[in-house]
């Protein structure tokens, strides 16, 4: 009896404690304070359905309920089951118009949607304001109402629950405000007579309030050309003073100027090649897909936080990718202030991306440096884990791996939990960007996957924000597209980790396919004013997304070293969203005047002027001096640098071209040492000074003769092309091998045959009309109809061979006319009127031995 009594007493003592553990507290917070009256807080039994309500005060609009910054409901009345202590925040936004609700004792409610230019508004950026004359009587923003009943959507509209304050028989008018563009619409043509304690409209049949975009501001509503009147509402075309709204998909291919421009959500403006857009005042673009600048397009604007996409054309290699790496290179730069280097990676195919650092042992710094797994034949060191133990795991497919959520052989539903686990990865070595592509196979529902991390290979933790549905979730009739996924593993930098792709949270679909897993280095963001060396294997367009640069001046500090010539090269780029001119918009401090760009053929081109387009990069070369920098700014040079009196000489062959620019002035800052072409088959043309080879060089005006060097890479036909600027009394090219003399004031092209074993000091640029000079290795030249062979000593035999090695003439020099020539022993003349045009080998055998020379003969 005492024992039973003791048990009863203990039970009575501990029951309250036990029951206390089944209670939970619901706390409510209003954000901002005073925006609404909240109800529903308190202590509840666990498992109880609780209803909390936010009743907004005038001048505020309810947004959502959140728990720990996660949205749990967008309805002002939220019902949920209490499972633990919880703090809910009711978030509101302040309206544009603030009514004085205390001035009136009566109110009514309008439940309405907004129709703009005939289309119902589907955005919470709009606010409806109620007015009696100029007096604000109520305001409320649209909120999204979405209701399903038995799987059927019955409500999916943006609705305003608008309390209106006033006196019976007041005439109420309405206006609309766009919080995104900060613009007010004109009054609606709908009016309501105030009647206290009444409702106009309901959730399922809201009142329709019609508004129109102001007629004096052009609105683009069509699809296509900016210059097509039918694409504009009421055919009202914009002028340079217009405030323009883009409510369609517009494109610009010419010069356009406006005062301001707003691109509405979901709409777009594309500036195509040749298009130039100038905006004097405000530009609003809140999404990367709103504003698209294609290669060759330009935009002038001064606004912050303008989201855009810049599309840069990419040149593919002419040869097989990775075989020679001689072509397909280009210098790129980003006109964005925050474009990610990792985003440069193409959707398909390989790529390269380098930054130049002349102070390093290897000047080209690889921003890519990736490790890639393509699963062509096996798992490549990855392992599979069947976490749910159902016997189904990751399997090899046809160049990919896959995991099943349905057993097609036995017609059974699977609920997979399978991990595809990487080898041990050091993120410092492999890179902290993890990329892969995934696909839901065939005509089945979507799949689900996520990325998980482990430091021991056993216990895995989900990477926040790295889980996705793969596929459309509908019967497509064919395999879904490949979805490209990128995960930043920067928080694991310096660690050795296992990375897993987990197939889970799905049942009864079919197969999840995974391929092309890659770890790559995160290069951060593209730096303003800095350029990069890039190449794509197959794709032809790179996309830079971010915020447009809007500074009007950029200064880039360049490197210089007296002992390391490679450190004096600096790879920079146009930082602006518009083209710049080298002469007027680029200021050089401690930098040689001139720059080098890379061409499609893998060779450099040296320039001393011209336009640098948006997205283009180029090499500059630092000179001696205490400071070294380059400043980009429109019209920064009030006095233009001298650009007259120069010759651009281009040497071309079937492999590509090279050039040298020769200046004649008293300026001493034009001396650009040549870079090695990526394409080593391209012949080089250059001048020299103290054994330094130059692509740009300046000579004093009194120079009369300039040695011009040519370095052929193999035997072939080459062409020199001359672009002559300035005034010259005489200007000639002398070919010391053939003896030909070209008047460059009358002719601008010269073709010849050369071999890799030829003497590079072949040509002379002469500024007077004196007799040509010929070195001792050249003894024959053509003059008119005669082939003149000089330097004959004693008895001599002359043999002439064509390009195929056939002897076309063999003679004793004594049998032909012999004359004394100043500086020479003797010479003979051979008529060439019967020779075909082409290259010939002249062999001279005399007392001095055997001499051989190549010569081009052009038949008359």
C-alpha positions in Angstrom: 0.0 0.0 0.0 2.8 2.4 0.9 4.6 1.5 -2.3 1.6 2.3 -4.5 1.2 5.6 -2.6 4.9 6.5 -3.3 4.4 5.9 -7.0 1.3 8.1 -7.1 3.1 10.9 -5.3 6.1 10.8 -7.7 3.8 10.7 -10.7 2.0 13.8 -9.5 5.3 15.6 -8.9 6.9 14.9 -12.3 3.9 15.1 -14.6 4.0 18.9 -14.9 7.6 18.8 -15.9 6.8 16.1 -18.5 3.9 18.0 -19.9 5.9 21.2 -19.9 8.2 19.7 -22.5 5.2 19.5 -24.9 4.7 23.3 -25.0 6.1 25.7 -27.7 6.2 29.5 -27.8 5.3 31.5 -30.9 6.8 35.0 -31.0 5.9 37.6 -33.6 8.1 40.6 -34.9 6.9 43.4 -37.1 9.4 44.7 -39.7 9.4 47.7 -39.8 8.1 48.4 -36.4 4.6 49.9 -36.5 3.8 48.7 -40.0 1.1 46.3 -38.9 -0.9 44.8 -36.0 0.2 41.2 -35.4 -1.9 38.5 -33.7 -1.4 34.9 -32.9 1.6 34.9 -30.6 1.6 32.8 -27.4 2.4 29.4 -26.0 0.8 26.3 -27.6 0.8 22.6 -27.2 3.2 21.0 -29.7 1.2 19.7 -32.7 -1.4 22.5 -32.5 -2.4 24.3 -35.7 -1.7 28.0 -35.1 -2.9 31.0 -37.2 -1.0 34.2 -37.2 -2.3 37.4 -38.8 -0.6 40.6 -40.0 -3.1 43.5 -40.3 -1.2 46.2 -42.1 -1.5 49.8 -41.1 -2.2 52.5 -43.7 0.8 53.3 -45.8 2.4 49.9 -45.7 2.2 46.7 -47.7 2.7 43.2 -46.4 5.4 41.2 -48.1 5.9 37.8 -46.3 6.4 35.9 -43.1 10.0 34.7 -42.5 11.8 32.4 -40.0 15.6 32.9 -39.8 15.4 34.9 -43.0 13.7 32.0 -44.9 10.3 32.8 -46.4 7.6 30.5 -45.0 4.5 32.3 -46.3 3.4 35.2 -48.5 -0.1 35.3 -47.1 -1.0 37.8 -44.3 -2.8 34.9 -42.6 -0.4 32.0 -42.0 -1.5 28.7 -40.6 1.1 26.2 -39.5 1.7 23.3 -37.0 3.8 24.2 -34.0 6.7 21.8 -33.5 9.1 23.9 -31.5 9.7 27.5 -30.3 9.6 29.8 -33.3 10.1 33.5 -34.0 8.2 34.7 -37.1 8.8 38.1 -38.7 6.1 39.9 -40.7 7.9 41.9 -43.3 6.4 45.0 -44.9 7.4 47.8 -47.2 6.5 51.4 -47.0 4.2 52.7 -49.7 4.9 55.7 -52.0 1.7 57.5 -50.8 0.8 57.8 -47.1 -2.8 58.5 -46.3 -4.0 60.3 -43.1 -6.3 57.5 -41.8 -7.1 59.3 -38.5 -8.8 62.2 -40.4 -11.8 60.0 -41.2 -13.9 57.7 -39.2 -15.2 55.6 -42.1 -13.5 53.3 -44.6 -14.1 50.9 -47.4 -12.0 48.2 -49.0 -11.1 47.9 -52.7 -9.7 44.5 -53.9 -8.2 45.2 -57.3 -5.8 44.3 -60.0 -3.9 46.8 -62.2 -4.1 46.7 -66.0 -1.4 48.7 -67.8 -1.7 49.3 -71.5 -4.2 46.5 -71.8 -2.0 43.9 -69.9 -2.6 42.9 -66.3 0.4 43.8 -64.1 2.3 40.8 -62.7 4.7 42.4 -60.4 4.8 43.6 -56.8 6.6 46.8 -57.9 3.3 48.5 -58.5 1.3 50.5 -56.0 -2.3 51.7 -56.4 -3.0 55.0 -54.7 -6.6 56.3 -54.0 -7.3 60.1 -54.1 -10.0 62.6 -53.5 -8.8 65.5 -55.4 -5.1 65.9 -54.3 -5.8 64.3 -50.9 -4.4 60.8 -50.5 -7.1 58.5 -49.2 -5.4 55.1 -49.4 -2.5 53.1 -50.9 -1.4 49.5 -51.3 1.1 47.6 -53.3 0.1 44.5 -55.4 0.9 41.2 -53.7 1.0 37.8 -55.4 -2.0 35.5 -54.6 -1.6 31.9 -55.6 -4.2 29.3 -54.7 -4.6 25.7 -55.8 -7.6 23.5 -55.3 -7.1 19.7 -55.8 -4.1 20.4 -58.0 -5.9 23.1 -60.1 -4.7 26.7 -60.0 -7.7 28.9 -59.2 -5.9 32.1 -58.4 -2.6 33.4 -59.8 -2.7 37.2 -59.8 -1.1 40.2 -58.3 -3.8 41.9 -56.2 -4.0 45.0 -54.0 -6.1 45.0 -50.8 -6.6 48.7 -50.6 -8.3 50.4 -47.6 -9.8 53.7 -48.5 -10.7 56.4 -46.0 -13.3 59.1 -46.6 -16.9 60.3 -46.4 -19.9 58.9 -48.2 -20.3 60.2 -51.8 -16.7 61.3 -52.1 -15.4 60.7 -55.7 -12.3 58.5 -55.5 -9.8 58.5 -58.3 -6.7 56.3 -58.7 -3.0 56.5 -59.7 -0.3 53.9 -60.2 3.3 54.1 -59.0 6.2 51.9 -60.2 8.7 51.4 -57.3 11.4 50.0 -59.7 11.5 52.9 -62.1 10.2 55.5 -59.5 7.6 56.8 -62.0 4.0 57.8 -61.5 1.3 56.9 -64.0 -1.5 59.2 -65.0 -4.9 58.8 -63.3 -6.9 55.8 -64.1 -10.1 56.3 -66.1 -11.9 54.3 -63.3 -13.5 56.2 -60.5 -15.4 54.9 -57.4 -18.0 56.6 -55.2 -17.0 56.2 -51.6 -19.5 54.1 -49.5 -18.5 53.4 -45.9 -18.1 49.8 -44.7 -18.4 48.3 -48.2 -16.1 46.1 -50.3 -15.5 46.5 -54.0 -14.2 43.3 -55.7 -13.1 40.1 -54.0 -10.2 37.6 -54.3 -11.8 35.7 -57.1 -13.3 38.7 -58.9 -11.1 41.7 -58.2 -11.9 45.1 -59.6 -9.9 46.0 -62.7 -8.1 49.3 -62.5 -6.9 50.4 -65.9 -3.8 52.6 -66.4 -1.9 53.8 -69.4 1.8 54.7 -69.8 2.0 58.5 -70.3 1.7 59.3 -74.0 4.5 61.9 -74.0 7.1 59.2 -73.2 7.8 56.6 -75.9 7.2 53.0 -75.0 8.8 50.2 -77.1 6.2 47.4 -77.2 7.3 45.4 -80.2 10.1 42.9 -81.1 13.0 44.0 -83.3 14.4 47.2 -84.7 14.4 50.4 -82.6 13.8 52.4 -85.9 10.6 50.7 -86.8 7.6 52.9 -85.9 5.2 50.0 -85.5 7.3 48.7 -82.6 6.5 51.8 -80.6 3.2 52.4 -78.8 1.0 54.6 -80.9 4.0 54.8 -83.3 5.5 57.5 -81.1 9.3 57.4 -81.8 11.9 58.7 -79.3 14.1 61.7 -79.7 17.3 62.7 -77.9 15.1 64.3 -75.2 12.8 61.4 -74.6 12.4 59.3 -71.5 12.0 55.8 -73.0 10.5 52.7 -71.6 11.4 49.3 -73.1 8.4 47.0 -72.7 9.3 44.6 -75.5 12.5 43.2 -77.0 14.4 46.0 -78.9 17.6 46.1 -80.9 19.8 49.0 -81.9 22.1 48.8 -84.9 22.9 52.6 -85.4 23.5 55.7 -83.3 20.7 56.5 -80.8 20.5 59.2 -78.1 17.9 59.5 -75.4 17.5 61.4 -72.1 16.6 58.3 -70.0 15.8 54.7 -70.5 14.0 52.0 -68.4 14.0 48.4 -69.3 11.1 46.6 -67.7 11.4 43.3 -66.0 11.5 40.4 -68.5 12.1 42.7 -71.5 15.4 43.4 -73.3 17.5 45.9 -75.3 20.2 44.5 -77.5 23.0 46.8 -78.9 24.2 45.1 -82.0 27.5 45.5 -83.9 27.6 49.1 -85.1 25.0 50.3 -82.6 25.8 53.2 -80.2 23.5 54.1 -77.4 24.0 57.4 -75.5 21.9 58.1 -72.4 22.2 61.5 -70.9 20.4 60.9 -67.6 19.0 57.7 -65.9 19.4 54.1 -67.1 17.5 51.3 -65.3 18.5 47.7 -66.1 18.1 45.3 -63.1 18.8 42.0 -64.8 21.8 40.8 -66.8 19.3 39.7 -69.6 17.7 43.2 -69.8 20.6 44.9 -71.5 22.8 43.0 -74.0 25.8 44.5 -75.7 27.0 42.5 -78.7 30.6 42.6 -80.0 30.9 45.9 -81.9 28.1 47.6 -79.9 28.8 50.6 -77.6 26.9 52.4 -74.8 27.7 55.8 -73.1 26.1 56.1 -69.7 27.0 57.3 -66.2 24.7 55.3 -63.9 25.6 52.9 -61.1 24.3 49.4 -60.8 23.4 48.9 -64.4 23.2 45.1 -65.0 24.1 43.9 -68.4 25.6 41.1 -70.5 28.5 41.8 -72.9 29.0 39.3 -75.7 32.5 38.9 -77.1 33.1 37.1 -80.4 35.7 34.3 -79.9 38.0 33.1 -82.7 38.4 29.3 -82.9 41.8 27.7 -83.9 42.3 27.0 -87.5 44.0 23.7 -86.6 42.9 20.9 -84.3 42.6 22.1 -80.7 45.7 21.5 -78.6 47.8 20.2 -81.5 49.8 23.3 -82.5 48.2 26.1 -80.5 49.4 28.6 -83.2 46.1 30.3 -84.0 42.7 31.0 -82.3 44.2 33.3 -79.7 43.0 36.8 -78.8 43.3 39.4 -76.1 40.1 40.1 -74.2 39.0 42.5 -71.5 35.8 43.0 -69.7 33.7 46.3 -69.7 32.1 45.0 -66.4 33.1 46.0 -62.9 32.4 42.6 -61.4 32.4 39.9 -64.1 33.6 36.6 -62.8 36.6 34.9 -64.5 35.0 31.5 -63.8 32.0 32.6 -65.9 34.2 32.8 -68.9 34.2 29.0 -69.2 32.2 28.0 -72.2 29.1 25.8 -72.1 30.8 23.2 -74.2 34.3 22.4 -75.5 37.7 23.2 -74.0 39.1 26.7 -73.4 42.2 28.6 -72.2 42.6 31.8 -70.2 45.9 33.3 -69.3 47.1 36.5 -67.6 50.5 38.0 -68.4 53.1 38.6 -65.7 56.5 39.4 -67.2 58.2 39.3 -63.8 57.4 35.6 -63.4 59.5 32.7 -64.6 56.6 31.6 -66.8 55.1 34.9 -68.1 51.6 33.5 -68.9 49.7 32.7 -65.7 47.0 30.1 -66.2 43.7 31.1 -64.8 42.1 27.9 -65.8 44.3 25.1 -64.6 41.5 22.6 -64.4 41.2 18.9 -63.6 38.5 17.2 -65.7 36.8 13.9 -65.6 34.9 12.8 -68.8 34.1 9.1 -67.9 34.9 7.9 -71.4 35.8 4.4 -70.4 35.7 4.1 -66.6 35.1 6.0 -63.3 38.5 7.6 -63.4 39.1 7.2 -59.7 35.6 8.2 -58.6 33.8 5.6 -56.4 30.1 5.0 -55.9 28.3 4.5 -52.6 24.9 2.9 -52.3 23.8 4.7 -49.1 20.3 3.2 -49.1 21.5 -0.4 -49.7 19.0 -1.3 -52.3 21.6 -2.8 -54.6 21.3 0.0 -57.2 24.3 2.3 -57.6 26.1 4.6 -60.0 26.9 2.8 -63.3 28.9 3.4 -66.4 27.0 4.7 -69.4 28.1 5.6 -72.9 30.7 8.3 -71.9 28.9 9.3 -68.7 27.8 7.8 -65.4 24.2 7.4 -64.2 22.1 6.5 -61.2 18.6 5.0 -61.5 15.4 6.1 -59.8 13.4 3.4 -61.6 14.1 -0.3 -62.2 12.9 -0.7 -65.8 13.8 -4.4 -65.9 11.5 -5.3 -63.0 9.1 -2.4 -63.4 9.8 -1.2 -59.8 10.0 2.3 -58.3 13.3 3.2 -56.7 14.1 5.8 -54.1 17.8 6.2 -54.7 20.4 7.6 -52.2 23.6 7.1 -54.1 26.9 9.1 -53.8 29.3 9.6 -56.6 32.5 10.4 -54.6 35.7 12.0 -56.0 39.2 11.1 -55.3 40.9 13.1 -52.5 41.0 16.7 -53.8 43.4 19.5 -52.7 41.5 22.7 -53.6 44.8 24.7 -53.8 46.1 22.4 -56.5 42.9 21.5 -58.4 41.0 24.8 -57.9 38.0 25.7 -55.8 35.4 25.9 -58.6 33.5 22.6 -59.1 31.6 22.2 -62.4 29.6 19.4 -64.0 26.7 18.7 -66.2 23.6 16.7 -65.4 20.7 15.3 -67.5 17.4 13.6 -66.8 17.2 10.7 -69.3 14.5 10.2 -71.9 10.8 11.0 -71.6 10.5 10.7 -67.9 10.1 13.1 -64.9 12.9 15.2 -63.6 15.6 14.0 -61.2 17.2 15.6 -58.1 20.8 15.9 -57.1 23.1 17.9 -54.7 26.8 18.4 -53.9 28.2 17.2 -50.6 31.6 17.5 -49.0 33.6 15.2 -46.7 37.0 15.5 -45.1 37.1 11.7 -44.2 35.3 10.2 -47.1 32.6 8.8 -44.8 30.6 11.7 -43.3 29.2 14.1 -45.9 27.8 17.6 -45.4 25.6 19.4 -48.0 27.0 22.5 -49.7 24.5 25.2 -49.1 22.5 26.2 -52.2 24.0 23.3 -54.2 21.0 21.1 -54.9 18.7 21.1 -58.0 15.9 19.6 -59.9 17.3 18.3 -63.2 14.8 18.3 -66.1 11.5 20.0 -66.7 9.4 17.7 -64.6 7.2 16.9 -67.6 7.1 14.1 -70.2 9.3 15.7 -72.9 9.3 12.9 -75.4 13.1 13.0 -75.5 16.1 13.3 -73.3 16.2 16.6 -71.3 18.9 19.2 -72.0 22.2 19.0 -70.2 22.2 21.3 -67.2 25.5 22.9 -66.4 26.1 23.4 -62.7 28.9 25.4 -61.0 29.6 25.3 -57.2 32.1 27.6 -55.4 34.1 25.6 -52.9 36.1 28.6 -51.8 35.3 28.0 -48.1 37.3 24.8 -48.3 40.4 26.5 -49.8 43.6 24.8 -48.7 41.9 21.6 -47.5 41.9 18.1 -48.8 38.4 17.0 -49.3 36.1 14.5 -51.0 33.4 16.0 -53.2 30.3 13.9 -53.9 27.3 14.2 -56.2 24.3 12.7 -54.4 21.2 11.4 -56.3 18.3 11.5 -53.8 15.0 13.1 -52.9 13.3 11.5 -55.9 11.5 8.2 -56.7 10.0 6.6 -59.8 11.6 8.7 -62.5 14.3 7.0 -64.6 18.0 7.9 -64.7 20.2 10.8 -63.6 23.2 11.2 -66.0 26.4 13.0 -64.9 29.4 14.0 -67.2 32.3 16.4 -67.6 33.1 16.9 -63.9 35.7 19.6 -63.6 37.7 21.3 -60.8 39.1 24.6 -61.9 40.8 27.6 -60.4 38.7 30.6 -59.4 40.3 33.6 -61.0 38.1 36.1 -59.1 36.7 38.9 -61.2 38.1 40.4 -64.4 40.2 43.4 -63.4 39.4 46.8 -65.0 41.9 47.9 -67.6 43.7 44.5 -67.6 43.5 42.1 -70.6 43.8 38.3 -70.8 44.9 35.8 -73.5 41.9 33.6 -74.4 40.8 30.8 -76.7 37.8 28.6 -77.1 37.9 25.2 -78.8 34.4 25.3 -80.4 32.2 28.0 -79.1 32.2 31.4 -80.8 30.8 33.8 -78.2 31.9 34.5 -74.6 29.5 36.3 -72.2 30.5 38.7 -69.5 27.7 39.4 -67.0 27.8 42.0 -64.3 27.5 45.7 -63.6 28.7 48.1 -66.4 31.8 50.1 -65.7 30.7 53.8 -65.5 33.9 55.5 -64.5 35.2 58.0 -67.1 38.9 57.5 -66.3 41.0 54.5 -65.5 44.7 54.4 -64.7 46.7 51.2 -64.9 50.2 51.0 -63.4 52.6 49.1 -65.6 55.8 47.2 -64.7 59.3 48.0 -65.7 62.7 46.4 -65.2 66.0 47.5 -66.5 67.4 43.9 -66.2 64.3 41.9 -67.4 63.0 43.0 -70.8 60.0 40.6 -70.5 58.8 42.6 -67.4 58.4 45.7 -69.6 55.5 44.1 -71.5 52.1 44.8 -70.0 48.8 43.3 -71.2 46.0 45.9 -70.8 42.6 46.5 -72.3 39.9 49.0 -73.0 38.0 49.3 -69.7 35.0 51.2 -71.1 31.7 50.3 -72.7 32.6 52.3 -75.7 35.5 52.4 -78.2 38.6 54.5 -77.6 41.1 56.1 -79.9 44.8 55.5 -79.2 45.9 59.0 -80.1 43.2 61.1 -78.3 42.0 58.8 -75.5 45.2 57.1 -74.1 47.8 59.0 -72.1 51.2 57.3 -71.7 53.6 57.9 -68.9 56.9 56.0 -69.1 55.5 53.9 -71.9 56.7 53.6 -75.5 54.2 55.0 -78.0 52.5 52.1 -79.8 50.8 48.8 -79.0 50.5 45.2 -80.2 47.4 43.2 -80.8 47.1 39.5 -81.6 45.5 38.4 -84.9 43.5 35.4 -85.8 46.5 33.8 -87.5 48.5 33.8 -84.3 50.8 36.7 -85.2 51.1 40.1 -83.6 50.2 43.4 -85.3 52.0 46.6 -84.2 50.0 49.8 -84.3 50.6 53.4 -83.5 47.0 54.6 -83.8 43.5 53.5 -84.5 40.5 52.5 -82.6 40.5 50.0 -79.7 37.0 48.4 -79.5 35.0 47.4 -76.4 36.4 44.2 -75.0 39.7 44.4 -76.8 43.1 44.0 -75.1 46.6 44.9 -76.3 50.3 44.8 -75.2 52.2 48.0 -74.3 55.9 48.3 -73.5 57.3 50.3 -70.6 60.3 52.6 -71.2 62.9 54.1 -68.9 61.5 56.5 -66.4 60.5 57.0 -62.7 56.8 56.2 -63.2 55.0 53.9 -65.6 51.3 54.0 -66.2 48.6 54.2 -68.9 45.5 56.3 -68.4 42.3 55.8 -70.4 40.0 58.8 -70.7 38.0 60.4 -73.5 40.0 63.3 -75.1 42.6 63.2 -72.4 45.3 64.4 -74.9 44.6 68.0 -75.7 47.6 67.9 -78.1 47.6 64.9 -80.4 50.7 62.8 -80.7 52.4 63.1 -84.0 51.0 60.4 -86.4 52.4 61.7 -89.7 55.5 60.5 -91.6 55.6 56.8 -91.0 55.6 53.6 -93.0 53.8 50.4 -92.1 55.4 47.4 -93.7 53.6 44.1 -93.7 55.1 40.8 -94.7 52.6 38.1 -95.6 52.5 34.5 -96.7 50.1 31.6 -96.6 50.6 31.2 -92.9 49.8 34.8 -91.9 51.4 38.2 -91.6 53.9 40.3 -89.6 54.6 44.0 -89.7 56.9 46.8 -88.6 56.1 50.5 -88.3 58.9 52.9 -89.1 58.5 56.5 -87.9 60.4 59.7 -88.8 60.2 62.4 -86.2 62.1 64.0 -83.4 60.1 62.0 -80.7 62.1 59.4 -78.9 59.4 57.2 -77.3 58.5 55.0 -80.3 60.6 51.9 -79.8 58.5 48.7 -79.3 60.7 45.6 -79.1 59.1 42.7 -81.0 57.2 39.8 -79.4 57.5 36.2 -80.5 54.5 35.3 -82.6 52.4 32.4 -81.4 52.4 31.1 -84.9 56.1 30.3 -85.5 55.5 29.7 -89.2 54.9 33.4 -89.8 57.9 35.2 -91.3 59.2 38.2 -89.4 59.9 41.7 -90.8 61.7 44.1 -88.5 64.4 46.7 -87.9 67.2 46.5 -85.4 69.2 48.7 -83.1 72.0 47.3 -80.9 70.8 43.7 -81.6 67.3 44.5 -80.4 64.6 43.6 -82.8 61.8 46.2 -83.1 58.2 46.1 -84.4 57.9 49.9 -84.0 60.9 52.2 -84.2 61.5 56.0 -84.7 64.3 57.5 -86.8 65.4 61.1 -87.1 64.1 63.0 -90.1 67.7 63.2 -91.6 68.1 59.5 -92.0 68.8 58.4 -95.6 69.1 54.6 -95.3 67.4 52.0 -93.1 68.4 48.3 -93.1 65.2 46.2 -93.2 65.4 42.6 -92.0 63.3 39.7 -93.2 63.3 36.2 -91.6 61.6 33.5 -93.6 60.6 30.3 -91.8 60.6 28.1 -94.9 61.1 28.4 -98.7 58.2 30.1 -100.3 56.7 33.2 -101.9 56.3 36.3 -99.7 54.8 39.7 -100.2 55.7 43.0 -98.7 52.9 45.7 -98.6 53.7 49.3 -97.8 51.4 51.9 -96.3 53.2 55.2 -96.6 52.1 58.2 -94.7 53.7 61.7 -95.0 55.7 63.7 -97.6 58.9 62.2 -99.1 61.0 63.4 -102.0 62.3 59.9 -102.6 61.4 56.6 -101.0 62.8 53.3 -102.3 63.0 49.6 -101.4 66.2 47.8 -102.4 66.3 44.0 -102.6 70.0 43.2 -102.1 69.4 39.6 -103.2 67.9 40.4 -106.6 69.1 43.9 -107.1 65.5 45.2 -107.6 64.7 48.7 -106.7 61.0 49.7 -106.0 59.8 53.2 -105.9 57.4 53.2 -102.9 55.9 56.5 -103.9 54.5 54.7 -107.0 54.2 51.1 -105.9 53.0 49.6 -102.6 53.6 45.9 -103.1 56.6 43.7 -103.7 56.7 39.8 -104.0 59.8 37.7 -103.8 61.0 34.2 -103.0 62.9 33.5 -99.8 64.3 30.6 -97.8 65.0 30.1 -94.1 68.7 30.0 -94.8 68.8 33.4 -96.4 70.6 36.4 -94.9 68.0 38.3 -92.9 69.6 41.7 -93.8 68.1 41.5 -97.3 66.4 44.9 -97.8 67.2 48.6 -97.5 64.7 51.5 -97.2 66.4 54.4 -99.0 65.3 58.1 -98.7 67.3 59.2 -101.8 67.8 58.0 -105.4 71.5 57.0 -105.2 72.9 53.8 -106.7 72.0 50.8 -104.7 74.5 49.0 -102.5 74.9 45.3 -102.7 76.9 43.1 -100.3 79.4 40.6 -101.6 77.0 37.6 -101.3 74.8 39.1 -104.1 76.4 39.3 -107.6 73.4 39.1 -109.9 70.4 41.3 -110.6 67.9 42.0 -113.4 67.9 45.4 -115.2 65.4 45.7 -118.1 65.8 42.7 -120.4 69.2 41.8 -119.1 70.4 39.6 -116.3 73.6 41.2 -115.1 76.2 39.0 -113.4 79.0 40.9 -111.6 82.2 40.2 -109.6 83.6 37.9 -112.3 87.3 37.1 -111.7 89.2 35.6 -114.6 87.7 32.8 -116.6 84.2 32.0 -115.4 81.4 29.6 -116.1 77.7 30.6 -115.5 75.0 28.0 -114.9 71.3 29.0 -114.5 68.7 26.6 -113.0 65.0 26.9 -112.7 63.0 26.2 -109.4 62.8 22.5 -110.3 66.6 22.2 -110.6 66.7 22.0 -114.4 69.6 23.8 -116.1 68.2 26.3 -118.5 71.5 28.0 -119.5 75.2 27.0 -119.3 77.7 29.4 -120.7 81.3 30.6 -120.7 81.2 34.2 -119.4 83.8 35.2 -122.0 81.3 34.5 -124.8 79.0 37.2 -123.6 79.5 41.0 -123.3 81.9 41.8 -120.5 82.2 45.3 -119.1 84.1 46.9 -116.3 81.9 47.9 -113.4 83.0 50.3 -110.7 84.1 48.3 -107.7 83.9 45.1 -109.6 86.3 43.1 -111.7 83.9 42.5 -114.6 80.3 41.7 -115.5 78.3 39.9 -118.2 74.9 40.5 -119.6 72.4 37.7 -120.4 69.1 38.4 -122.2 66.1 37.1 -120.3 63.4 37.9 -122.7 63.0 34.1 -123.3 62.8 33.2 -119.6 59.5 32.4 -117.9 58.7 34.4 -114.9 59.8 32.7 -111.7 62.7 32.0 -109.4 66.1 30.9 -110.8 69.3 29.8 -109.2 72.4 31.6 -110.6 75.7 29.6 -110.2 79.0 31.5 -110.9 82.2 29.5 -111.0 85.4 31.6 -111.3 88.9 32.0 -109.7 87.2 33.0 -106.4 85.3 29.7 -106.2 81.7 28.8 -106.5 78.9 31.4 -105.7 75.2 30.7 -105.8 72.3 33.2 -105.6 68.5 33.0 -106.0 66.9 35.5 -108.3 63.3 36.3 -109.4 62.8 37.0 -113.1 59.6 38.7 -114.3 59.2 38.2 -118.1 58.1 41.1 -120.2 
